């Protein structure tokens, strides 16, 4: 696993720790939380949107990845925050907890194309003999 995936997985928990453990430090809370909310969930989700290994080699790909990450991050934040508001249960801690969990899952799980592939079992060739050669073959149906 790459360090980017581990960084994404831990970013939400760092933001949650900053919010819960440093309530009197708005100078630190604001940038850390904003950076997490705008970048990390979308970057973790954008790994699943691309097929194959994509390397950022030019500015166009970098801008495309950034725009996709920003859009997905804002979409995920809305999808988490709106039900909390409608249920009258919104707190910053609950919203960050849900987004940190989603980001960690999306970052740590392998993409569908990265799952380990099993070699399919093939049926034994009826003409070949097995190691136990003293077995007789069943009679052919008539």
C-alpha positions as CSV (number, residue, x, y, z in Angstrom):
1,X,0.0,0.0,0.0
2,X,1.3,3.4,-0.8
3,X,1.9,6.2,1.6
4,X,-0.8,8.3,-0.1
5,X,-3.5,5.7,0.8
6,X,-2.3,5.6,4.4
7,X,-2.3,9.4,4.5
8,X,-5.8,9.5,3.2
9,X,-7.0,6.9,5.7
10,X,-5.5,8.8,8.6
11,X,-6.4,12.3,7.5
12,X,-10.0,12.2,8.7
13,X,-9.0,10.9,12.1
14,X,-6.4,13.6,12.5
15,X,-9.1,16.2,11.6
16,X,-11.4,14.6,14.1
17,X,-8.7,14.6,16.8
18,X,-7.9,18.2,16.2
19,X,-11.6,19.2,16.5
20,X,-12.3,17.1,19.7
21,X,-9.0,17.5,21.5
22,X,-8.2,21.2,20.7
23,X,-11.5,23.1,21.1
24,X,-9.7,26.3,22.0
25,X,-7.5,26.4,18.9
26,X,-9.6,27.8,16.1
27,X,-6.4,28.8,14.2
28,X,-5.5,25.2,13.8
29,X,-9.0,23.7,13.7
30,X,-10.1,25.7,10.7
31,X,-7.4,24.9,8.2
32,X,-7.1,21.3,9.1
33,X,-10.8,20.6,8.9
34,X,-11.3,22.6,5.7
35,X,-8.4,20.9,4.0
36,X,-9.8,17.5,5.0
37,X,-13.3,18.3,3.9
38,X,-12.3,19.8,0.6
39,X,-9.7,17.2,-0.5
40,X,-9.5,13.9,1.3
41,X,-12.9,12.2,0.9
42,X,-13.0,13.0,-2.8
43,X,-9.4,11.9,-3.4
44,X,-10.1,8.6,-1.7
45,X,-13.3,8.2,-3.8
46,X,-11.6,9.3,-7.0
47,X,-9.4,6.2,-6.7
48,X,-12.5,4.1,-7.4
49,X,-13.6,6.3,-10.3
50,X,-10.5,5.6,-12.4
51,X,-9.8,2.3,-14.1
52,X,-6.2,1.0,-14.1
53,X,-3.2,2.6,-12.6
54,X,-3.2,6.3,-13.3
55,X,0.0,8.3,-12.8
56,X,-0.1,12.0,-12.7
57,X,2.3,12.9,-15.4
58,X,1.0,16.2,-16.8
59,X,-0.8,19.3,-15.6
60,X,-4.1,18.3,-17.3
61,X,-4.3,15.0,-15.4
62,X,-3.4,16.8,-12.2
63,X,-6.1,19.4,-12.7
64,X,-8.6,16.8,-13.7
65,X,-7.9,14.8,-10.5
66,X,-8.1,17.9,-8.4
67,X,-11.4,19.0,-9.8
68,X,-12.8,15.4,-9.4
69,X,-11.6,15.2,-5.8
70,X,-13.1,18.6,-4.9
71,X,-16.4,17.8,-6.5
72,X,-16.6,14.4,-4.8
73,X,-15.5,15.8,-1.5
74,X,-18.3,18.4,-1.5
75,X,-20.8,15.8,-2.6
76,X,-19.9,13.4,0.1
77,X,-20.0,16.2,2.7
78,X,-23.5,17.2,1.6
79,X,-24.6,13.5,1.6
80,X,-23.4,13.2,5.2
81,X,-24.5,16.5,6.6
82,X,-28.0,16.7,5.2
83,X,-29.4,13.6,6.9
84,X,-27.8,14.8,10.2
85,X,-29.5,18.2,9.9
86,X,-32.9,16.6,8.9
87,X,-32.6,14.2,11.9
88,X,-31.8,17.2,14.1
89,X,-28.6,15.4,15.2
90,X,-25.9,17.5,13.5
91,X,-22.6,18.1,15.2
92,X,-19.2,18.7,13.6
93,X,-17.9,15.6,15.5
94,X,-20.6,13.3,14.0
95,X,-20.1,14.7,10.5
96,X,-16.3,14.3,10.7
97,X,-16.7,10.8,12.2
98,X,-18.8,9.7,9.3
99,X,-16.5,11.3,6.7
100,X,-13.4,9.9,8.3
101,X,-14.8,6.4,8.3
102,X,-15.9,6.7,4.7
103,X,-12.5,8.1,3.7
104,X,-10.6,5.3,5.5
105,X,-12.7,2.6,3.9
106,X,-12.3,4.1,0.4
107,X,-8.6,4.6,0.8
108,X,-7.7,1.2,2.4
109,X,-9.8,-1.2,0.3
110,X,-8.4,-2.2,-3.0
111,X,-10.2,-1.0,-6.1
112,X,-12.3,-3.6,-7.8
113,X,-9.6,-4.2,-10.5
114,X,-7.0,-4.8,-7.7
115,X,-8.7,-7.8,-6.0
116,X,-6.5,-10.9,-6.0
117,X,-7.5,-13.1,-8.9
118,X,-8.0,-16.8,-8.3
119,X,-6.9,-19.2,-11.0
120,X,-9.9,-21.0,-12.2
121,X,-10.0,-24.7,-11.7
122,X,-10.0,-26.7,-14.8
123,X,-11.6,-30.1,-15.2
124,X,-9.0,-32.9,-15.6
125,X,-8.4,-34.1,-19.1
126,X,-10.3,-37.4,-19.5
127,X,-7.5,-38.8,-21.6
128,X,-4.8,-38.3,-19.0
129,X,-4.1,-40.7,-16.2
130,X,-4.0,-39.4,-12.6
131,X,-1.4,-40.2,-10.0
132,X,-3.5,-43.1,-8.8
133,X,-3.3,-45.0,-12.0
134,X,-4.6,-48.3,-10.6
135,X,-8.2,-46.9,-10.6
136,X,-10.4,-48.2,-13.2
137,X,-12.6,-45.8,-15.1
138,X,-16.4,-46.3,-14.8
139,X,-18.0,-48.0,-17.8
140,X,-19.3,-45.8,-20.4
141,X,-23.1,-45.5,-20.5
142,X,-24.7,-47.5,-23.3
